[in-house]
Amino acid sequence: MLRKNAHTNGRVAPEDREVAKPRKKRRWLHWVIGLAIVALVLGIGRAMMPWAVRDYVNRTLDKNEMYAGSIGPIEIHLWRGAYSIRDLTISKRTGNVPVPLLAAKRVDFAIEWDALIHRKIVGRMLIEEPELNFVDAPTESETQTGTGGPWLQLVQDLFPFDINRAVVRNGAVHFRAYQSKKPVDVYLSEVNGSVDNLTNIRHEINPLVATVNVSGLMMDQAKVELKVTLDPFSYRPTFHLALRLLGLDVTKINDLALSYGKFDFKRGWFDLVVEADAKEGQLTGYVKPLFRDLKVFSLTQDIKEDNMLQFFWQALVHGVTAVFKNQPRDQFGTLIRFTGSMEGKTSVDLMGTILNVLRNAFIRAYLPRLESGTDTVGGLTFEPADLSDPISAGNSQ
């Protein structure tokens, strides 16, 4: 305790002031040492965090018995509550599939801060330059469909919170087949899309609360749009889906046509509309394929084929499409209705499909739009269709 001297009018004596100075210095020294220790611990924790997250990701990927995963560097972004995985790859463990099921240049998981207003902690997932590969093959071990193993759940498990929003940037989807003489690769490129409100943080009462919006280019040329509204909480799939493809140059898919249809296209354009409803797993909908300015047979070209059976088959296909096409629009098409279950077999109305070929040919041509007569589905709107034909890449004769 500091003593007060009567001769100094109550002020601290000089000798006591000298004793107080070292005590104050020691107190500040303790604070400095404490802060240094805290900073050191935080620095070590920050340095070890990528290793810890990488270990968590690897353990999560190893849990799946059907698909194996590999990753590149891990990046931590503390300021936004996020981390990124570079070079994520998910491949089928069994069989001999030459391409991975999913490969992405970068996958970013982050807390969705806006959701805190609604008192929920949810995440956002951003996938940059993903490539999804489906493979058809003669044997089950060489086939890759993505079914039979929860690989999507595998990706979601890489983040500790529920994913409320997912965004895809510049992705690609491939359908491949390697059993033919020339490998088939039909693909969708420049895929950009989003899935929103998967956790219904705003407590909306509409059951189809989540939305999916995807756009891309088929074979780097034809525009594809996909719109979906869905119930993410339904035990069985419940959704409304609409898809439209406009103006695909059919010569770009000749490898597919030769492999599965045993004919090829000389020229033409392809439009496609698909609409489907699923309620508690029960599915109804239609597919509307439309071919414009189509030519599948050329005597001068096809007579050179070694396979005479294919020659006559192409002539038959050409004859059928020429007879049953709509002359004013130069279009062959139909509408195929289907019903079924998401868990079982789907049935197609064959007689209705044949009648719709005749309707398109002789009554009124189908248009590449929804059967409701509008380009709107579930509050989502397609852009107006542009049916102007560019110069065909195929044979114009």
C-alpha positions as CSV (number, residue, x, y, z in Angstrom):
1,M,0.0,0.0,0.0
2,L,1.4,3.5,-1.0
3,R,2.1,5.8,1.9
4,K,1.1,9.5,1.9
5,N,3.5,11.9,3.5
6,A,2.2,14.9,5.5
7,H,4.9,17.1,4.2
8,T,3.8,16.5,0.6
9,N,0.1,17.5,1.1
10,G,-1.2,13.9,0.6
11,R,0.8,13.1,-2.5
12,V,2.5,9.8,-3.0
13,A,6.0,9.8,-1.7
14,P,8.8,9.6,-4.3
15,E,10.2,6.4,-2.9
16,D,6.7,4.7,-3.2
17,R,6.3,6.0,-6.8
18,E,9.5,4.1,-7.7
19,V,7.9,0.9,-6.3
20,A,4.7,1.3,-8.3
21,K,6.4,1.6,-11.7
22,P,7.7,-1.9,-11.9
23,R,4.3,-3.3,-10.9
24,K,2.6,-1.5,-13.8
25,K,5.3,-2.7,-16.2
26,R,4.8,-6.3,-15.0
27,R,1.0,-5.9,-15.5
28,W,1.4,-4.7,-19.1
29,L,4.0,-7.5,-19.7
30,H,1.4,-10.1,-18.6
31,W,-1.1,-8.7,-21.0
32,V,1.4,-8.7,-23.9
33,I,2.4,-12.3,-23.1
34,G,-1.2,-13.4,-22.8
35,L,-2.1,-11.8,-26.2
36,A,1.0,-13.4,-27.8
37,I,-0.1,-16.8,-26.5
38,V,-3.6,-16.4,-27.8
39,A,-2.3,-15.2,-31.2
40,L,0.1,-18.2,-31.3
41,V,-2.7,-20.6,-30.6
42,L,-5.0,-19.0,-33.2
43,G,-2.2,-19.1,-35.7
44,I,-1.5,-22.7,-35.1
45,G,-5.2,-23.5,-35.2
46,R,-5.5,-21.6,-38.5
47,A,-2.5,-23.4,-39.9
48,M,-3.9,-26.8,-38.9
49,M,-7.5,-26.1,-40.1
50,P,-6.9,-27.1,-43.8
51,W,-5.4,-30.3,-42.6
52,A,-8.3,-31.0,-40.2
53,V,-10.9,-30.1,-42.9
54,R,-9.1,-32.3,-45.5
55,D,-9.2,-35.2,-43.0
56,Y,-12.9,-34.6,-42.5
57,V,-13.6,-34.6,-46.3
58,N,-11.5,-37.7,-46.9
59,R,-13.3,-39.6,-44.1
60,T,-16.7,-38.5,-45.6
61,L,-15.7,-39.6,-49.1
62,D,-14.5,-43.0,-47.8
63,K,-17.8,-43.8,-46.3
64,N,-19.5,-44.5,-49.6
65,E,-19.0,-48.1,-50.7
66,M,-20.0,-47.6,-54.4
67,Y,-18.2,-44.3,-55.2
68,A,-14.6,-43.2,-54.4
69,G,-13.6,-39.6,-54.0
70,S,-10.4,-37.6,-54.3
71,I,-9.6,-34.0,-53.7
72,G,-7.0,-31.4,-54.3
73,P,-6.0,-28.5,-52.0
74,I,-8.3,-27.2,-49.3
75,E,-8.8,-23.4,-48.8
76,I,-10.3,-21.9,-45.7
77,H,-12.2,-18.6,-45.8
78,L,-12.9,-17.7,-42.1
79,W,-14.2,-14.2,-42.8
80,R,-17.2,-15.6,-44.7
81,G,-17.6,-18.9,-42.9
82,A,-16.6,-21.0,-45.9
83,Y,-14.1,-23.5,-47.3
84,S,-13.3,-24.6,-50.8
85,I,-12.2,-27.9,-52.3
86,R,-10.1,-27.9,-55.4
87,D,-10.2,-30.7,-58.0
88,L,-13.0,-32.8,-56.5
89,T,-13.5,-36.2,-58.3
90,I,-16.1,-38.9,-57.6
91,S,-15.6,-42.1,-59.5
92,K,-17.3,-45.5,-59.5
93,R,-15.3,-48.0,-57.4
94,T,-16.4,-51.2,-59.3
95,G,-16.0,-52.0,-63.0
96,N,-13.9,-50.3,-65.6
97,V,-15.4,-46.9,-66.3
98,P,-12.9,-44.6,-68.1
99,V,-14.4,-41.3,-66.9
100,P,-15.4,-40.2,-63.4
101,L,-19.1,-39.7,-62.5
102,L,-18.4,-36.2,-61.3
103,A,-15.4,-33.9,-61.6
104,A,-15.3,-30.3,-60.5
105,K,-12.6,-27.7,-60.6
106,R,-13.8,-26.1,-57.4
107,V,-16.5,-26.7,-54.8
108,D,-17.2,-23.9,-52.3
109,F,-19.3,-24.4,-49.2
110,A,-20.3,-21.3,-47.2
111,I,-22.8,-20.2,-44.5
112,E,-25.8,-18.3,-46.0
113,W,-25.7,-15.3,-43.8
114,D,-29.1,-14.0,-45.0
115,A,-30.8,-17.0,-43.4
116,L,-29.7,-15.9,-39.9
117,I,-32.5,-13.3,-40.2
118,H,-34.9,-16.2,-40.2
119,R,-33.0,-17.8,-37.2
120,K,-31.7,-20.7,-39.3
121,I,-28.1,-21.8,-40.0
122,V,-27.9,-23.2,-43.6
123,G,-25.3,-23.4,-46.3
124,R,-24.7,-22.5,-49.9
125,M,-22.8,-24.6,-52.3
126,L,-21.1,-23.3,-55.4
127,I,-19.7,-25.8,-58.0
128,E,-17.4,-24.3,-60.7
129,E,-16.8,-26.1,-64.0
130,P,-18.3,-29.5,-63.0
131,E,-18.5,-32.4,-65.5
132,L,-21.1,-35.1,-65.0
133,N,-20.6,-38.3,-67.0
134,F,-23.2,-41.0,-67.7
135,V,-22.0,-44.0,-69.5
136,D,-23.9,-46.7,-71.4
137,A,-22.2,-50.1,-71.8
138,P,-23.0,-53.8,-72.4
139,T,-22.3,-54.8,-68.9
140,E,-23.4,-53.4,-65.5
141,S,-19.9,-53.0,-64.3
142,E,-19.0,-50.7,-67.2
143,T,-22.3,-48.7,-67.0
144,Q,-22.4,-45.5,-65.1
145,T,-25.9,-44.0,-64.4
146,G,-25.5,-42.4,-61.0
147,T,-28.1,-44.7,-59.5
148,G,-27.5,-47.3,-56.8
149,G,-25.4,-45.1,-54.6
150,P,-26.2,-41.8,-52.9
151,W,-23.4,-39.8,-54.5
152,L,-25.4,-36.5,-54.3
153,Q,-25.8,-37.0,-50.6
154,L,-22.1,-37.7,-50.5
155,V,-21.4,-34.2,-51.8
156,Q,-23.9,-32.6,-49.4
157,D,-22.3,-34.4,-46.4
158,L,-19.1,-32.4,-47.1
159,F,-20.7,-29.5,-45.2
160,P,-22.0,-29.7,-41.6
161,F,-25.2,-27.7,-42.2
162,D,-28.2,-28.2,-44.5
163,I,-27.7,-26.9,-48.1
164,N,-30.3,-24.3,-48.9
165,R,-28.9,-23.1,-52.2
166,A,-26.7,-24.7,-54.9
167,V,-25.2,-22.9,-57.8
168,V,-23.5,-24.4,-60.9
169,R,-21.2,-22.3,-63.1
170,N,-20.0,-23.3,-66.6
171,G,-20.7,-27.0,-66.2
172,A,-21.1,-29.9,-68.6
173,V,-23.2,-33.1,-68.8
174,H,-22.1,-36.0,-71.1
175,F,-23.8,-39.1,-72.3
176,R,-21.1,-41.5,-73.5
177,A,-21.0,-44.9,-75.0
178,Y,-17.8,-46.7,-76.0
179,Q,-19.1,-50.0,-77.4
180,S,-19.7,-48.7,-81.0
181,K,-17.0,-48.3,-83.6
182,K,-17.0,-44.5,-83.0
183,P,-17.5,-43.6,-79.4
184,V,-20.7,-41.6,-78.7
185,D,-20.4,-38.4,-76.8
186,V,-23.6,-36.3,-76.7
187,Y,-23.2,-33.4,-74.3
188,L,-24.6,-30.3,-72.8
189,S,-22.1,-27.5,-72.3
190,E,-22.1,-24.0,-70.7
191,V,-24.4,-25.3,-68.0
192,N,-25.4,-22.6,-65.5
193,G,-28.1,-23.0,-63.0
194,S,-29.3,-22.7,-59.4
195,V,-31.4,-24.6,-56.9
196,D,-33.0,-22.3,-54.4
197,N,-34.9,-22.6,-51.1
198,L,-34.3,-26.3,-50.3
199,T,-34.9,-25.7,-46.6
200,N,-37.8,-23.3,-46.9
201,I,-36.3,-20.8,-44.5
202,R,-39.2,-18.4,-45.1
203,H,-41.8,-21.0,-44.2
204,E,-43.7,-20.6,-47.4
205,I,-47.0,-22.6,-47.5
206,N,-46.7,-23.6,-51.2
207,P,-45.7,-27.3,-51.2
208,L,-43.5,-26.8,-54.4
209,V,-41.3,-24.4,-52.5
210,A,-37.9,-25.1,-54.1
211,T,-37.0,-24.0,-57.6
212,V,-34.5,-25.2,-60.2
213,N,-33.4,-23.0,-63.1
214,V,-30.8,-24.4,-65.6
215,S,-29.7,-23.3,-69.0
216,G,-27.1,-24.7,-71.4
217,L,-26.1,-25.5,-75.0
218,M,-26.6,-28.9,-76.5
219,M,-23.5,-29.8,-78.6
220,D,-22.3,-26.2,-78.2
221,Q,-25.1,-25.0,-80.4
222,A,-28.7,-25.5,-79.3
223,K,-30.2,-23.7,-76.3
224,V,-31.7,-25.9,-73.5
225,E,-33.8,-24.6,-70.6
226,L,-34.9,-26.5,-67.6
227,K,-37.5,-25.3,-65.0
228,V,-38.5,-27.3,-62.0
229,T,-40.5,-26.6,-58.9
230,L,-40.4,-29.2,-56.2
231,D,-41.2,-30.2,-52.6
232,P,-37.9,-31.0,-50.9
233,F,-39.6,-32.4,-47.8
234,S,-41.8,-35.0,-49.6
235,Y,-41.0,-38.6,-48.7
236,R,-41.6,-39.5,-52.4
237,P,-40.7,-37.3,-55.4
238,T,-43.1,-34.4,-55.8
239,F,-42.3,-31.9,-58.5
240,H,-43.3,-30.1,-61.7
241,L,-40.7,-30.2,-64.5
242,A,-40.5,-28.4,-67.9
243,L,-37.7,-28.8,-70.4
244,R,-37.2,-27.3,-73.8
245,L,-34.5,-27.7,-76.5
246,L,-34.6,-25.5,-79.6
247,G,-32.9,-25.8,-82.9
248,L,-30.4,-28.7,-82.6
249,D,-28.5,-29.4,-85.8
250,V,-29.2,-33.2,-86.0
251,T,-26.0,-33.9,-87.9
252,K,-24.2,-33.2,-84.6
253,I,-25.7,-36.4,-83.1
254,N,-25.0,-38.8,-85.9
255,D,-22.8,-41.0,-83.7
256,L,-25.8,-41.5,-81.4
257,A,-28.2,-42.1,-84.3
258,L,-25.9,-44.7,-85.9
259,S,-25.2,-46.5,-82.6
260,Y,-28.8,-46.7,-81.4
261,G,-30.9,-46.2,-84.5
262,K,-28.7,-47.6,-87.3
263,F,-29.2,-44.5,-89.5
264,D,-27.7,-41.1,-89.7
265,F,-29.0,-37.6,-90.5
266,K,-28.1,-35.7,-93.7
267,R,-29.6,-32.4,-92.4
268,G,-32.4,-31.1,-90.2
269,W,-33.3,-29.4,-86.9
270,F,-34.6,-30.9,-83.7
271,D,-36.8,-29.3,-81.1
272,L,-37.9,-31.0,-77.9
273,V,-40.4,-30.2,-75.1
274,V,-40.8,-32.3,-72.0
275,E,-43.3,-31.7,-69.2
276,A,-43.8,-33.9,-66.2
277,D,-45.7,-33.9,-62.9
278,A,-44.8,-36.2,-60.0
279,K,-47.1,-36.4,-56.9
280,E,-45.9,-38.7,-54.1
281,G,-43.9,-40.6,-56.7
282,Q,-46.7,-41.0,-59.3
283,L,-45.6,-39.6,-62.6
284,T,-47.5,-38.2,-65.6
285,G,-46.3,-36.1,-68.5
286,Y,-45.4,-36.0,-72.1
287,V,-42.5,-35.8,-74.5
288,K,-42.8,-33.8,-77.7
289,P,-40.0,-34.5,-80.3
290,L,-40.1,-32.3,-83.4
291,F,-37.9,-32.6,-86.6
292,R,-37.8,-29.7,-89.1
293,D,-36.3,-29.8,-92.6
294,L,-35.3,-33.4,-92.0
295,K,-33.4,-35.6,-94.4
296,V,-32.1,-39.1,-93.4
297,F,-31.5,-40.7,-96.8
298,S,-29.4,-39.8,-99.8
299,L,-29.1,-42.3,-102.6
300,T,-25.7,-41.0,-103.7
301,Q,-24.3,-41.2,-100.2
302,D,-26.0,-44.2,-98.7
303,I,-25.5,-46.5,-101.7
304,K,-21.8,-46.5,-100.7
305,E,-22.5,-48.1,-97.4
306,D,-21.3,-51.7,-97.1
307,N,-24.3,-52.7,-95.0
308,M,-27.3,-53.1,-97.4
309,L,-29.7,-53.7,-94.5
310,Q,-28.8,-50.2,-93.1
311,F,-29.3,-48.8,-96.6
312,F,-32.9,-50.1,-96.8
313,W,-33.6,-49.1,-93.2
314,Q,-32.5,-45.5,-93.9
315,A,-34.7,-45.5,-97.0
316,L,-37.7,-46.7,-94.9
317,V,-37.1,-44.1,-92.2
318,H,-36.9,-41.4,-94.8
319,G,-40.1,-42.5,-96.5
320,V,-42.1,-42.6,-93.3
321,T,-40.9,-39.1,-92.2
322,A,-41.5,-37.7,-95.7
323,V,-45.1,-39.1,-95.9
324,F,-46.1,-38.2,-92.3
325,K,-44.6,-34.7,-92.1
326,N,-46.5,-31.5,-91.9
327,Q,-46.0,-29.9,-95.3
328,P,-46.4,-26.2,-94.5
329,R,-43.8,-26.4,-91.6
330,D,-41.8,-29.3,-93.2
331,Q,-42.0,-30.9,-89.7
332,F,-42.2,-34.5,-88.5
333,G,-43.3,-34.9,-84.9
334,T,-45.6,-36.3,-82.3
335,L,-46.6,-36.0,-78.7
336,I,-45.8,-39.0,-76.4
337,R,-47.8,-39.2,-73.2
338,F,-46.5,-41.4,-70.3
339,T,-47.6,-42.4,-66.9
340,G,-46.0,-44.5,-64.2
341,S,-44.1,-44.5,-60.9
342,M,-40.7,-43.1,-60.0
343,E,-40.0,-46.4,-58.4
344,G,-41.4,-48.7,-61.1
345,K,-42.1,-49.1,-64.8
346,T,-43.4,-46.3,-66.9
347,S,-46.0,-46.9,-69.6
348,V,-46.3,-45.0,-72.9
349,D,-49.5,-44.4,-74.8
350,L,-48.5,-46.0,-78.1
351,M,-51.8,-45.6,-79.9
352,G,-52.0,-42.0,-78.8
353,T,-48.4,-41.4,-80.1
354,I,-49.4,-42.8,-83.5
355,L,-52.5,-40.6,-83.6
356,N,-50.5,-37.6,-82.7
357,V,-48.1,-38.2,-85.6
358,L,-51.2,-38.0,-87.9
359,R,-52.4,-34.9,-86.0
360,N,-49.1,-33.1,-86.6
361,A,-49.1,-34.2,-90.2
362,F,-52.6,-33.5,-91.4
363,I,-54.4,-31.4,-88.8
364,R,-52.2,-29.0,-87.1
365,A,-48.4,-28.9,-86.5
366,Y,-47.2,-29.1,-82.9
367,L,-45.1,-26.1,-81.7
368,P,-42.1,-26.3,-79.4
369,R,-44.0,-24.9,-76.4
370,L,-45.9,-26.2,-73.4
371,E,-49.2,-27.9,-74.1
372,S,-51.0,-25.3,-71.9
373,G,-50.5,-23.0,-74.8
374,T,-48.2,-20.7,-72.9
375,D,-44.5,-20.7,-72.1
376,T,-45.1,-20.5,-68.4
377,V,-45.0,-23.3,-65.9
378,G,-45.3,-23.1,-62.1
379,G,-44.6,-19.4,-62.2
380,L,-41.5,-19.9,-64.3
381,T,-41.3,-18.5,-67.8
382,F,-39.5,-19.7,-70.9
383,E,-38.1,-17.1,-73.3
384,P,-40.1,-16.8,-76.6
385,A,-39.1,-19.5,-79.1
386,D,-37.0,-18.4,-82.1
387,L,-37.7,-20.8,-84.9
388,S,-35.7,-19.1,-87.6
389,D,-33.4,-21.6,-89.3
390,P,-29.7,-20.7,-89.7
391,I,-27.7,-22.3,-92.5
392,S,-27.7,-26.0,-92.0
393,A,-24.4,-27.7,-91.2
394,G,-25.7,-30.8,-93.0
395,N,-26.3,-31.6,-96.7
396,S,-28.6,-28.9,-98.1
397,Q,-29.5,-30.9,-101.2
